[in-house]
Amino acid sequence: MSNQNVMATVDAASRWRAGVMSALVALVVLLLLASLGIGPVRLSPLTVVDALFGGGSDVQQVIVREIRLPRTILGFAIGAMLGLSGAALQGLLRNPLASPSLFGAPQSAAFGAVLIIALGIADVRSYALPVAAIMAAFASVFVLLAIAGRNAGLLILILAGLAISSLAGAATALVMNLSSNPFAVLEIAFWLLGSLEDRSFHHVILALPFIVAGAAILLSQRNAFRALSLGEEAAQSLGVDVARLRLLVISGVALGVGGAVAVTGTIGFIGLVAPHLMRPLIGHDPARLLVPSALTGSALLLSADIAVRIIPSTSDIKVGVLTSIIGVPFFLYLIKRERRALAGGVA
Amino acid sequence: MTVSAFLTAHSVNVKLSGRAVLKDISLALSAGHLVALVGPNGAGKTTLLRALAGLVASDGAINVEGEALSSLTLRERARRFAYLPQGHIVHWPLPARDIVALGRYPHGATDPARLTPRDTEAVLRAMRLTDVMEFGARRITELSGGERSRVALARVLAVEAPVILADEPTASLDPRHQIDVMKTLRHAADEGALVMVVTHDLGLAARFADTILVLSDGRLVSQGAPMEALSEQIMGDVFRISAYRAEFQREAVIVPWAEI
C-alpha cells in the first residue's frame, strides 16, 4: 500500500464517523422532541416547538416548558453523562466491562444521598445532597481502583465492584432500617429505583453544574485514553501522567454520577451499554468513543423515559428499573462474549 | 566518563517494594551506539531500562544530553526516550497506522486523524523502515505476532527520539524477524540514536551491539565490546554456562553451549 492509500483510509474513516455522528445527533433531537410531546397529553412535534418558544395555548406552554422540559433536559444530560462515564472508565481501565454501575458508583452515591436525607442534615432540595452523593461516588471508585491495583484484570475489577455495590446497598438498607419515619423509608425506596418523573428546574439547577463539570473533565482527557491503549507504562513513556489521569477520571465520573444520582436515584447500565453499541460503528479508539457514547447514553435514557410513559401499567414503572431489566441481560451477554478473558483472569 | 557521553547514570539505586533491585549502577553511553543489556532472569534489566526512562523512581543521577532527568517534564522526557515495553501490548483493536501515530504523541500530535505534515512524514518513514505500510489500515488484532512487533517498533521509531529503549524486542519472534528487528534498531543507531536493547539472546547481542552491559543481581558486572564483556569468565560467573565463540563474516558469534 502506498503512502497516499494509508492516509486516504484515515480520511475515509473520519468521513464515516462524521456520518454516524450526524445520525446520532438527529436521533437525539427526535427523541428530545418526542420526550417533550409524549405524556398524558400528546403534542405533535410542531406544537412542541411552538410551545417551547412561547406559542400555543397557556396549557401547552406549561406542559412543555415547566413539566416536560426539565425532565427532558435531565434525561438528556444524565444519559449523556452515564454514557460518557462508561466510555471513560473503559478507556482508563482498557476494559470493555468497566462501567460506573458495575463498580458500585451509583449505589454508593445513593447511599451518600440517603444518609443526608435520613439524618435530616439537609432537605432534599439543597446542594448538600449532590455533594454527599459525589463524595460517596468518589470514595467508591477510588477504593475500587486502590483495591484492584494497577493493570487489574477483569475478574478482580468485577469482584471488587460487586463487593462495593453490595456494601453500599447494605449501608443504604441499614440507614432505612434504622429510620424512624416509615414514610421517609418508602419515599427513599422509590427514589432508589431511579426516575425522571416530576422533576422541576430546581433539580436541573441542582444536578447540571456537576454533570457539566464532570463531562468537561472527562472530555479534556480524551486523547490520553488513546495513549493508554498501549498500557500504562507505554502511555507514561509517551508523556501521559497516568496517576493524575486516574484521579481526574475518578473525579469526573464521581461528579457526573453523583450529581445525576442526587436528583434521579440510581439509573444503571447505560454506561456499560452505550460504548458497546458504538464500537461496531465508530471503532475501538477509546478517545473517539467518548462523544458518541454520550449521545447514545442520551438516546437510551430518553427512549427508556419515553417508554415508561407509554407502557400501560397500573402504577408507574421507574426508568431505573427498565434500564436494569434491559441492561442486566446485556451484561450477561457481554460476560459470555468475554468468557475467555474472564477465565484467564487477564484484561 | 567520556566527553561524548549522551546518557549517563551515576550511582543509581532502585528499590521496588523494599527490595534493592538496582545497586550502584554507573554508566556512560554514547549516541550512535547500539547497547545490549543482558543478564539472567531477575537481574534488573527491565528496571534499569525503566529507571533510565524515568518510569521508575531512582536515587542517584541520570543525565541525558547534559540535562538531569529529574529536571525534565514528562513531555520533555517523552521526546528524548522512546520506550518499547515487553510484549507489544495493545488493549484495543486499533488500526496499525493509528498505533504508529501514537509515537507522535510527545510532539503534541495526540489525534492520529490530525497530524501535521511533519508528523505524517515521521509516521510514514517509521512505517517504511519497519515494512508495515501494506497493513497500515488493518487492525492490530488481525496481524501475526511478527507483524505486531514491527508495528510496535514503528511506533517507537516514529517518536524520532535520540534514545530508544527496547525491552526484549525480539522475544517470541522467529529467527528471520529477530534479525529484521535487530537490523532496524542497528540502522537507527547508525543514524545517530542511542539504542539500548534488553535481550536474552546473547548471539544477537554479540553480533549487533557495539557495547554489551552485563547485569547480575542488580549490579553492572561487565561492560565493553561484545567479546570482552561476555568473556569466558563472565559467562561462567553470571550465566553459569560455557559458550562457543567464533567470528563469522567479521562479526562476533557467541553460542551458549553447556551448563557449568
Chai-1 contact restraints between the chains, C-beta under 6 A:
chainA,res_idxA,chainB,res_idxB,connection_type,confidence,min_distance_angstrom,max_distance_angstrom,comment,restraint_id
A,M1,B,M133,contact,1.0,0.0,6.0,A-B,restraint_1
A,M1,B,E134,contact,1.0,0.0,6.0,A-B,restraint_2
A,N3,B,L124,contact,1.0,0.0,6.0,A-B,restraint_3
A,V6,B,R97,contact,1.0,0.0,6.0,A-B,restraint_4
A,V6,B,G136,contact,1.0,0.0,6.0,A-B,restraint_5
A,T9,B,A137,contact,1.0,0.0,6.0,A-B,restraint_6
A,V10,B,A113,contact,1.0,0.0,6.0,A-B,restraint_7
A,S14,B,A113,contact,1.0,0.0,6.0,A-B,restraint_8
A,R94,B,H91,contact,1.0,0.0,6.0,A-B,restraint_9
A,N223,B,T110,contact,1.0,0.0,6.0,A-B,restraint_10
A,A227,B,L102,contact,1.0,0.0,6.0,A-B,restraint_11
A,A227,B,Y105,contact,1.0,0.0,6.0,A-B,restraint_12
A,S229,B,V90,contact,1.0,0.0,6.0,A-B,restraint_13
A,S229,B,H91,contact,1.0,0.0,6.0,A-B,restraint_14
A,S229,B,W92,contact,1.0,0.0,6.0,A-B,restraint_15
A,G231,B,I89,contact,1.0,0.0,6.0,A-B,restraint_16
A,E233,B,P85,contact,1.0,0.0,6.0,A-B,restraint_17
A,A234,B,P85,contact,1.0,0.0,6.0,A-B,restraint_18
A,Q236,B,L55,contact,1.0,0.0,6.0,A-B,restraint_19
A,S237,B,A53,contact,1.0,0.0,6.0,A-B,restraint_20
A,S237,B,Y83,contact,1.0,0.0,6.0,A-B,restraint_21
A,L238,B,A78,contact,1.0,0.0,6.0,A-B,restraint_22
A,L238,B,Y105,contact,1.0,0.0,6.0,A-B,restraint_23
A,L238,B,P106,contact,1.0,0.0,6.0,A-B,restraint_24
A,G239,B,L74,contact,1.0,0.0,6.0,A-B,restraint_25
A,G239,B,R75,contact,1.0,0.0,6.0,A-B,restraint_26
A,G239,B,A78,contact,1.0,0.0,6.0,A-B,restraint_27
A,G239,B,P106,contact,1.0,0.0,6.0,A-B,restraint_28
A,D241,B,L74,contact,1.0,0.0,6.0,A-B,restraint_29
A,H284,B,W92,contact,1.0,0.0,6.0,A-B,restraint_30
A,H284,B,P93,contact,1.0,0.0,6.0,A-B,restraint_31
A,D285,B,L94,contact,1.0,0.0,6.0,A-B,restraint_32
